[in-house]
Amino acid sequence: MSERIPTGFKCLNCGKMHYPRHGRCLQCKHREFDEVPLSKQGTLVTFTQLKAPPTGISTRSLFLGIVDLGEVRYTGQLAVDNLESLRIGMNLVATWKEVRTIDNRAISGFVWEPA
């Protein structure tokens, strides 16, 4: 299996990059997109701590952040143990991991770790 990388969606009409995928381009309302590989490296724009995460998350708290990848911003889970580990502008790298369990089925996604 090939390495997983984040994917963006480029409007075939105006070229605007999107993440996540939308039904229509946010700029020109066109409906067709190309899938485009995104960088696995980015910088932290902002973050928050969930102290009551949803069912299927094994930790008592969860850190989420918005990561700037250049052309788009990506929202995802942060692989840290405490708030003191986070600072705006820090470099992060994406890894594909199990993020939760639903109906005894593992759900995987990108988790952002300090670079």
Summary of the structure (lengths in Angstrom):
residues: 115
radius of gyration: 15.5
end to end distance: 23.9
largest distance: 44.4
contacts: 298
relative contact order: 0.21
helix: 3%
strand: 50%
